[in-house]
Amino acid sequence: MAGKSRRKPGTGNAVTAWARFAAVSRAMQPTGKARAKSSPGRGGASVAAPKGTQSLAQATAQAQRLGRAQAQWVVEQRRQARARRARAVAAAAASPRSGTPKSASTKATASTGLAVAGSGSRGVLVAEGDSWFDYPFCDVLQILDDDRGWDIEQVAHRGDSVESMAYDGGQLDDFVRAIERIVRRGEAPHAILISGGGNDVAGDAFAMLLNHRSSPVYGLNPAVVEGVLETRVRVAYTTVISAVTAACEALLGARVPILLHGYDYPVPDGRGVLGGWGPLPGPWLEPGFRDKGYDDLAERVAVARDLIDRFYAMLGAVVATPAFAHVALVDLRNTLSTDLARGRYRTWWGNELHPTRRGFAKVAELFDARL
């Protein structure tokens, strides 16, 4: 969950690509309802705020259609790119200066030892998500690769929210490219792993989920949490899963099993990456707790525990969607310690949101058991 998202519209070609992808989403919105209407008012015309559907059932159904439409759009863009790539490969093969001779390439591979030391694989996993799949030096995917024998194609990016994954298009494009590489090797992915949601609730917006500790209604604000998790994140997750599913169907001719996860109970102690000093990411929870008057660490842990349980309830509803029979949830709760006595939890938690290497290894073990 650390870091900043890379998926914001920029300038030049990036704007054009983003705008075209966004148009796929907006073209599917019901006409008229989302359009702002002018009406006379004091001091001149006023504009009604545009609104999407307020029905979760309608939003879920539209998210499934949207994900499929997004995948179809990206696959079509990539089909044209694959054609260009094929022409370039053919031209290079026909050229007398087509690169390193095969014999030299074979010798180079043998000299590195990779042909022997790296031989064998339990299968290919494709991973999309946030920093639990893209963390410096050690994360879930690195453990699954090095210690569990899986080949990994990963398009995760630390700092990305599920909303960004669903609507900005960058990870979906990368995902389709990863599937293409697997197909070119004559393989098929064993499973798809998706990690996300932490950046949708942690960080600058976290305090909005809390009522003040001195208020009679202290704790999580149920209405705000429901709006974020049960509407925003749930619909975004539905869109991502639908898009990934449709991309696999288009490129592989079949669905691929998908595994989601919902993190473990964190300890909001104010530690960021390597302490969170200077430009390093974090902390993500402690500032919000401090602003709302929560000084006791045990109370913070209890509130965070409540939030994680609500997060799992939302993911359970996503997995229970009839169209997602191929999707499963890896429950990571109570995997890592939250024992505050003498800081025992620090053996498992490197900071507020990310495990230590030992912690990531334990998390990867649970993934591996489901694979």
C-alpha positions as CSV (number, residue, x, y, z in Angstrom):
1,M,0.0,0.0,0.0
2,A,3.0,2.3,0.3
3,G,3.9,4.9,-2.3
4,K,1.9,7.1,-4.7
5,S,-0.2,6.0,-7.6
6,R,1.3,6.3,-11.0
7,R,-2.1,6.2,-12.7
8,K,-3.1,9.9,-13.1
9,P,-3.7,11.5,-16.4
10,G,-0.7,13.5,-17.6
11,T,-0.1,15.5,-20.7
12,G,0.3,14.7,-24.4
13,N,-0.3,11.1,-25.4
14,A,-1.0,10.0,-21.8
15,V,-4.0,12.3,-21.7
16,T,-5.3,10.9,-25.0
17,A,-4.9,7.3,-23.9
18,W,-6.6,8.0,-20.5
19,A,-9.4,9.9,-22.1
20,R,-10.1,7.2,-24.6
21,F,-10.2,4.6,-21.8
22,A,-12.4,6.7,-19.6
23,A,-14.8,7.2,-22.5
24,V,-15.4,3.4,-22.5
25,S,-16.8,3.8,-18.9
26,R,-18.8,6.9,-19.5
27,A,-20.4,5.7,-22.7
28,M,-22.0,2.9,-20.6
29,Q,-23.6,5.4,-18.2
30,P,-27.4,5.9,-18.5
31,T,-28.0,8.9,-20.7
32,G,-29.5,11.9,-19.1
33,K,-29.2,10.9,-15.5
34,A,-25.5,11.7,-15.1
35,R,-25.7,14.9,-17.2
36,A,-25.7,18.2,-15.3
37,K,-28.8,20.3,-16.0
38,S,-29.0,24.1,-15.8
39,S,-31.8,25.7,-13.9
40,P,-32.6,29.3,-13.1
41,G,-31.7,30.5,-9.7
42,R,-30.9,33.6,-7.7
43,G,-27.9,35.3,-9.2
44,G,-27.9,33.4,-12.4
45,A,-28.1,29.8,-13.6
46,S,-27.2,27.0,-11.3
47,V,-26.0,23.5,-12.3
48,A,-27.2,20.3,-10.7
49,A,-24.5,18.0,-9.6
50,P,-24.1,15.0,-11.8
51,K,-24.9,11.7,-10.1
52,G,-24.4,8.0,-11.0
53,T,-26.8,5.3,-9.9
54,Q,-27.6,5.2,-6.2
55,S,-28.6,1.6,-6.3
56,L,-25.9,-0.9,-5.3
57,A,-27.5,-3.7,-7.3
58,Q,-27.6,-1.6,-10.5
59,A,-24.0,-0.4,-9.8
60,T,-22.8,-4.0,-9.4
61,A,-24.5,-5.1,-12.6
62,Q,-23.1,-2.1,-14.5
63,A,-19.6,-2.7,-13.0
64,Q,-19.6,-6.2,-14.4
65,R,-20.6,-4.9,-17.9
66,L,-18.1,-2.1,-17.6
67,G,-15.2,-4.5,-16.7
68,R,-16.0,-6.6,-19.8
69,A,-16.2,-3.6,-22.0
70,Q,-12.8,-2.3,-20.7
71,A,-11.2,-5.6,-21.3
72,Q,-12.6,-5.8,-24.8
73,W,-11.3,-2.3,-25.5
74,V,-7.8,-3.0,-24.2
75,V,-7.5,-6.4,-25.9
76,E,-8.4,-4.7,-29.2
77,Q,-5.8,-2.0,-28.7
78,R,-3.3,-4.7,-27.9
79,R,-4.4,-6.8,-31.0
80,Q,-3.2,-4.0,-33.2
81,A,0.1,-3.7,-31.2
82,R,0.6,-7.5,-31.5
83,A,0.3,-7.2,-35.2
84,R,3.0,-4.5,-35.3
85,R,5.2,-6.6,-33.0
86,A,4.8,-9.7,-35.3
87,R,5.9,-7.6,-38.3
88,A,8.9,-6.3,-36.4
89,V,9.9,-9.8,-35.3
90,A,9.5,-11.2,-38.8
91,A,11.6,-8.3,-40.3
92,A,14.3,-8.9,-37.7
93,A,14.4,-12.6,-38.4
94,A,14.8,-11.9,-42.1
95,S,17.6,-9.5,-41.6
96,P,21.2,-10.8,-41.7
97,R,21.8,-8.6,-38.6
98,S,19.0,-10.0,-36.5
99,G,20.8,-10.0,-33.1
100,T,22.8,-12.4,-31.1
101,P,23.4,-15.8,-32.7
102,K,21.6,-18.6,-31.1
103,S,24.7,-20.4,-30.1
104,A,26.1,-17.3,-28.4
105,S,22.8,-16.8,-26.5
106,T,22.9,-20.4,-25.3
107,K,26.4,-20.1,-24.1
108,A,25.6,-16.9,-22.2
109,T,22.6,-18.6,-20.5
110,A,24.7,-21.5,-19.5
111,S,27.5,-19.3,-18.2
112,T,25.1,-17.6,-15.8
113,G,23.9,-20.9,-14.4
114,L,20.2,-19.9,-14.9
115,A,19.5,-22.8,-17.2
116,V,20.3,-25.1,-14.3
117,A,19.6,-23.2,-11.1
118,G,16.3,-21.7,-12.4
119,S,14.9,-24.8,-14.1
120,G,11.5,-26.0,-13.1
121,S,8.3,-24.2,-12.1
122,R,5.1,-25.1,-10.4
123,G,3.2,-22.8,-12.8
124,V,2.6,-19.2,-13.7
125,L,0.8,-16.6,-11.5
126,V,-0.3,-13.2,-12.7
127,A,-0.6,-10.6,-10.0
128,E,-2.3,-7.2,-10.0
129,G,-2.5,-4.9,-7.1
130,D,-0.7,-2.7,-4.5
131,S,2.4,-2.7,-2.3
132,W,1.7,-6.1,-0.7
133,F,2.7,-7.4,-4.2
134,D,5.2,-4.6,-4.9
135,Y,7.3,-3.8,-1.9
136,P,11.0,-3.1,-1.8
137,F,13.2,-6.1,-1.2
138,C,10.5,-8.5,0.0
139,D,6.7,-9.0,-0.6
140,V,4.2,-11.8,-1.1
141,L,5.2,-12.4,-4.8
142,Q,8.9,-12.6,-4.1
143,I,8.3,-15.3,-1.5
144,L,6.0,-17.2,-3.8
145,D,8.7,-17.0,-6.5
146,D,11.9,-17.7,-4.5
147,D,10.6,-20.0,-1.7
148,R,7.6,-21.6,-3.3
149,G,8.6,-22.2,-6.9
150,W,6.0,-20.1,-8.8
151,D,6.8,-18.1,-11.9
152,I,5.4,-14.6,-11.4
153,E,4.1,-12.1,-14.0
154,Q,3.3,-9.0,-11.9
155,V,1.7,-5.7,-12.9
156,A,1.2,-4.5,-9.3
157,H,2.3,-1.0,-8.3
158,R,2.7,0.3,-4.8
159,G,0.3,3.1,-4.0
160,D,-2.4,2.2,-6.5
161,S,-6.0,2.2,-5.1
162,V,-8.7,-0.2,-6.3
163,E,-10.4,2.8,-7.9
164,S,-7.3,3.5,-9.9
165,M,-7.0,-0.1,-10.9
166,A,-10.6,-0.1,-12.0
167,Y,-10.9,3.2,-13.9
168,D,-7.5,4.5,-14.9
169,G,-6.6,1.6,-17.2
170,G,-2.9,1.3,-16.6
171,Q,-2.8,-2.0,-14.7
172,L,-5.4,-3.5,-17.0
173,D,-3.2,-2.7,-20.0
174,D,-0.2,-4.1,-18.2
175,F,-2.2,-7.2,-17.3
176,V,-3.2,-7.9,-20.9
177,R,0.5,-7.5,-21.9
178,A,1.4,-10.1,-19.2
179,I,-1.1,-12.6,-20.5
180,E,0.2,-12.1,-24.0
181,R,3.7,-12.9,-22.9
182,I,2.5,-16.1,-21.2
183,V,0.6,-17.1,-24.4
184,R,3.7,-16.5,-26.5
185,R,5.6,-18.9,-24.3
186,G,2.9,-21.5,-24.9
187,E,1.8,-21.5,-21.3
188,A,-1.4,-20.6,-19.4
189,P,-1.6,-18.9,-15.9
190,H,-2.4,-21.2,-13.0
191,A,-4.2,-18.3,-11.1
192,I,-4.6,-14.6,-10.9
193,L,-3.8,-12.8,-7.7
194,I,-5.4,-9.4,-6.8
195,S,-4.4,-7.2,-3.9
196,G,-6.0,-3.9,-3.3
197,G,-8.1,-1.6,-1.1
198,G,-5.6,-0.4,1.5
199,N,-4.9,2.8,-0.4
200,D,-8.6,3.5,-0.7
201,V,-9.0,3.8,3.1
202,A,-5.5,4.6,4.5
203,G,-3.5,7.7,4.2
204,D,-4.8,11.3,4.0
205,A,-8.5,10.2,3.9
206,F,-8.3,7.8,6.9
207,A,-9.4,10.4,9.5
208,M,-12.7,10.8,7.6
209,L,-13.7,7.3,8.6
210,L,-13.4,8.2,12.3
211,N,-15.6,10.0,14.8
212,H,-13.7,11.9,17.4
213,R,-12.7,10.0,20.5
214,S,-14.3,12.6,22.7
215,S,-17.6,12.3,20.9
216,P,-20.4,10.1,22.3
217,V,-20.3,8.3,18.9
218,Y,-16.6,7.6,18.9
219,G,-15.2,4.8,16.8
220,L,-15.7,4.3,13.1
221,N,-18.3,6.3,11.4
222,P,-20.6,3.6,10.0
223,A,-22.2,5.7,7.3
224,V,-18.8,6.9,5.9
225,V,-17.2,3.4,6.1
226,E,-20.2,1.9,4.3
227,G,-20.1,4.5,1.6
228,V,-16.3,3.9,1.0
229,L,-16.3,0.1,1.4
230,E,-19.7,-1.1,0.4
231,T,-20.2,1.3,-2.5
232,R,-16.9,2.7,-3.8
233,V,-14.5,-0.1,-3.2
234,R,-17.0,-2.9,-3.8
235,V,-18.0,-1.6,-7.2
236,A,-14.4,-0.9,-8.2
237,Y,-13.4,-4.5,-7.2
238,T,-16.3,-5.8,-9.2
239,T,-15.1,-3.8,-12.2
240,V,-11.5,-5.1,-11.9
241,I,-12.5,-8.7,-11.5
242,S,-14.9,-8.5,-14.4
243,A,-12.2,-6.9,-16.6
244,V,-9.5,-9.5,-15.7
245,T,-12.0,-12.4,-16.3
246,A,-13.0,-11.0,-19.7
247,A,-9.4,-10.5,-20.7
248,C,-8.5,-14.1,-19.8
249,E,-11.5,-15.4,-21.8
250,A,-10.5,-13.3,-24.8
251,L,-6.9,-14.3,-24.8
252,L,-6.9,-17.8,-23.3
253,G,-10.4,-19.0,-24.2
254,A,-11.2,-19.8,-20.6
255,R,-11.6,-18.3,-17.1
256,V,-8.6,-18.5,-14.7
257,P,-9.1,-18.8,-10.9
258,I,-8.7,-15.5,-9.1
259,L,-7.5,-15.1,-5.5
260,L,-8.3,-11.9,-3.4
261,H,-7.1,-11.0,0.0
262,G,-8.0,-8.5,2.7
263,Y,-4.8,-7.9,4.7
264,D,-4.4,-8.6,8.4
265,Y,-5.1,-6.6,11.5
266,P,-2.6,-3.7,11.6
267,V,-0.9,-1.9,14.6
268,P,-1.2,1.9,14.0
269,D,1.9,2.8,15.8
270,G,3.1,5.6,13.5
271,R,5.9,3.7,11.7
272,G,6.2,4.2,8.0
273,V,8.6,2.6,5.5
274,L,12.0,2.5,7.3
275,G,10.4,4.7,10.0
276,G,8.7,7.0,7.5
277,W,11.3,9.7,7.6
278,G,11.5,12.4,5.0
279,P,10.1,11.4,1.6
280,L,9.6,7.8,2.6
281,P,5.9,6.7,2.6
282,G,3.9,6.5,5.8
283,P,2.6,6.5,8.4
284,W,-0.9,5.9,7.0
285,L,-3.1,5.5,10.1
286,E,-1.5,7.2,13.1
287,P,-2.0,10.7,11.9
288,G,-5.7,10.2,11.5
289,F,-6.0,8.6,14.8
290,R,-4.0,11.4,16.4
291,D,-6.1,14.1,14.8
292,K,-9.3,12.5,16.1
293,G,-8.0,12.1,19.7
294,Y,-7.1,8.4,19.8
295,D,-4.0,8.3,22.0
296,D,-4.2,4.7,23.3
297,L,-2.5,2.2,20.9
298,A,-4.7,-0.7,22.1
299,E,-7.8,1.4,21.2
300,R,-6.3,2.1,17.8
301,V,-5.7,-1.6,17.2
302,A,-9.3,-2.3,18.1
303,V,-10.7,0.3,15.7
304,A,-8.4,-0.9,12.9
305,R,-9.6,-4.5,13.6
306,D,-13.2,-3.4,13.2
307,L,-12.3,-1.8,9.9
308,I,-10.5,-4.9,8.6
309,D,-13.5,-7.1,9.5
310,R,-15.8,-4.7,7.6
311,F,-13.4,-4.9,4.7
312,Y,-13.6,-8.7,4.7
313,A,-17.4,-8.6,4.8
314,M,-17.3,-6.4,1.7
315,L,-14.9,-8.8,-0.1
316,G,-17.1,-11.8,0.9
317,A,-20.0,-10.1,-0.8
318,V,-17.9,-9.6,-3.9
319,V,-16.8,-13.2,-4.0
320,A,-20.5,-14.3,-3.5
321,T,-21.5,-12.6,-6.7
322,P,-23.0,-15.4,-8.9
323,A,-20.8,-14.4,-11.9
324,F,-17.7,-14.8,-9.8
325,A,-17.7,-18.5,-9.0
326,H,-14.1,-18.7,-10.1
327,V,-13.0,-16.1,-7.4
328,A,-11.9,-17.0,-3.9
329,L,-10.9,-15.1,-0.8
330,V,-7.7,-15.7,1.1
331,D,-8.4,-14.8,4.8
332,L,-5.2,-13.4,6.4
333,R,-6.7,-12.3,9.7
334,N,-4.8,-13.4,12.8
335,T,-1.9,-14.5,10.7
336,L,0.4,-11.7,12.1
337,S,0.7,-10.9,15.7
338,T,-0.8,-7.7,17.2
339,D,0.7,-8.4,20.7
340,L,1.7,-5.1,22.1
341,A,3.6,-6.5,25.1
342,R,7.2,-5.6,24.7
343,G,6.6,-4.8,21.1
344,R,6.2,-8.5,20.1
345,Y,4.2,-7.5,17.0
346,R,7.3,-5.9,15.5
347,T,8.6,-9.3,14.7
348,W,5.8,-9.6,12.1
349,W,5.0,-6.0,11.2
350,G,7.7,-3.9,9.5
351,N,5.5,-0.8,9.8
352,E,1.8,0.1,10.1
353,L,0.7,-1.6,6.9
354,H,3.5,-3.9,5.7
355,P,4.8,-7.2,7.2
356,T,8.4,-8.0,7.9
357,R,10.1,-10.6,5.7
358,R,9.0,-13.2,8.3
359,G,5.4,-11.8,8.1
360,F,5.3,-11.8,4.3
361,A,6.6,-15.4,4.3
362,K,3.7,-16.4,6.6
363,V,1.2,-14.6,4.3
364,A,2.7,-16.2,1.2
365,E,2.3,-19.6,2.9
366,L,-1.5,-19.1,3.1
367,F,-1.6,-18.1,-0.6
368,D,0.4,-21.1,-1.5
369,A,-2.0,-23.4,0.4
370,R,-4.9,-22.1,-1.8
371,L,-2.9,-22.5,-5.0
